[in-house]
Amino acid sequence: MQIDPAALDKKQCYFLMTSVVVPRPIAWVSTLSAEGVRNAAPFSYFQALSSKPPFVMIAVGPRRGGAPKDTRANIEATGEFVVNIVGEESASKMVRTSAGLEPEVDEFAEVGLDAVASVKVDPPRIAECAVSLECRLDRVIEIGGSGVVIGEVVFFHLRDDVLAPDGTVDPKKLRPLARLSGSGYAPLREMWSIDGEGRIAPG
């Protein structure tokens, strides 16, 4: 099959893209509004951009009707956000925070999330997550109707029980959840190790 994206409507193109670009990591983003209301929302158009200094990006589309989502509005108002990495045990709560609630609703309280104070930014971390990245807004780039939010990571939180001996995060201990298409998600169940010669071994 060959498909010209110009022949697809927005919904068709979205479902095609999200079924092709898989699996995707999930940024569970916590923010504060200018009035101090706590918000949490998941985004799977998310990726690392650089290492030194560390930058990440999330793409935030609009609400139905075109208004900006609370996450983007909060980041642009305060210049700060936290990317929390979703583990398997938090899957249900994470999905519940994707609901389009009104801006005045405290999503931490609504879903039953535990908040932990951050070190360098005001938005709280999500206590249920083993890894959190405190970020400051660098810029927002408009691409295809979405705002690509680029933030500099200014502080890392890594729970001791997910660390490897070298101080990095062991994915087998983190057990991150990945996004597929529709209502599909994928837990990490198997890893490979591939050497420079292309030889594959169980990881």
N, C-alpha and C positions, 0 to 999 in steps of 0.2 A: 504494500500500500504506500502511496505517496500523497502527502497532504500539503497544500499551500495554506499557511496560516491566515492569509488574507480572506480565505473562504470560510473561516470559522468565526463564530461570534465569541464574545468575551468569555462566557461560561465554558464553551467547548474548548477553547484554547487553554483555559485554566486547568481543566481536568486532564487534558492531554499533557501539558507541561508537568503537572504534579504526579502523573503516572509514569513519566519517562525519567525525570530527575529524582531517582530514589536510590537508597534511602537518604533522607535529609535530617541533619541534626535539628534539634528544637531549642530555640532560645525562649526560656520562660522569663519574660521581662517584667520586672517590678519597677514601678514609678510612683511619684507623688504628683498630684495636681498642684497648681499654684495655691490652692486653698488647703493643701495638706491631706487630701483624700488618697488613700492607698489603692493602687491598681496593680493587677497581675494579668498577663495575657501571653499566650504562646505564639511564636512565629517560627515557621520552618523555612522561610526564605532567609537563611542565616548562615554566616560563614566568617572565618578568620581572614583578615586581610594582610596583616604583617606581624612580625614577631618582636622587633626592637626598633621603635616602641611598638607595643602590641595594640593592634586595632582590630575591631570587629565591625560587621555590618548586619543590619536587619532591614528587610524591605517591608514597609507597613502600607498596605492598601487602605483605601477609604472605607467608611461605613457604607451600607446600602443608602443611597440617596446622595452620596458624595461628601458628606461631612467627614472631617478627620477622625480617626479612631483616638480613643483616650490616650493610648500609649504615645502616639506621635504628638498629640497636643501637650501632654505632660512633659515630654522630653524637650520640646521646643520652648515651653514656658520656664523650665527649671534648668535645662542643660545637663541633666543627670539621669542615669538609669542603671539598673543592675541586670545582668544576664545570668540567670540561674539555669544549670544543666539538669534536665529532667531525668530522674531515675525511674525504673520500672514501678517502684512502690508508690510513686506520686502520679501515675497515669490518670487515674479517675479525677483527681482534683484539678490536674492540669487541663483536661478537656473541659471541665466545668467553667474554667476561667476564660474560655473562648466565647462564652455567651456575650451578646451585645447589650450589656447592662448600661444603665444611665451613668453619666460621669460622677454623680454624687454618691454612688454606691461604693462602699468600701469592700473590694473583692476579697481581701484577706479575711474579713469577718464573714462575708457571704459564703465563702467556700470552706472556711475553717482552717486557713493557713496560719502557721506560726511565723511571726516576723522577728527578725534579729537585726539589731542596729548595724549599719555599715560603718566603715572607718573613715573614708574620705568623701563619701557622698551622702546625701540625706535620704534617698529612697532605701527602704529596708531590704535585706536579703530574705529569701524564703528558707526557713530553717530546715524544711524537709529535704533540701537539695544538698548534695555533698560537695558541689563546686559552684561558686558564685564569682562573677567578675564585675567589680564596680567600674562603671564607665562614665566618662564625661563626653558630652556631645562635641564632635569636631565639625560636622556639617551634615546637611540634608540635601540630597541630590534627587531631583524629580526625574523619574524614568518610567515611561509607560503607565502613568496614572498612579504609581506608587512613590512614596518617599523613601529613598534609600538612606537610612540613618547610619552614619559612620561615627563610631565612638572609640575613644582611647581607653584602654583598660588601665586604671590607675591603682587597682588593688586586687589581688587574688585571694580567695578563700578556698582552701582545699582541706577537706576533712581527713584526719590522719588515717582512718581505716581504708581509704581508697588509694593511698599512696604506694608506689613501687619503691624499692630500695634506693633508687637514684633520685627520688624526690619528685618524679613526674607522676601523673595519674595513671593507674593501672585500669584500662577499660573493663577488664574482667571483674574488677571489684566495684567500679563505678556503675556498671550495668545500665548504660544510657539507653534511652528510648529514642527510636528514629521514626520519622514520619513517612508514610507512604501516600497513597491517594485515597480520596473519600474518607471513610472512617477507619482506614487501615494504619496500623502502627506496627513496628517491629522491634522486639527486644534483641539484645546482643546474645547470641547463643553459641556461636562458633567463631574462632579466629584462625587465620593462616599466618604463617611466617614464610616470606618469599625472599630468598637470598639474591645476590647480584647476578647469579647465573640463571635465575628464573625457577629454581627448585622450590617446590611447595612442601611445607611440612605443617602439621597441626600446630597452632600457636598457643 
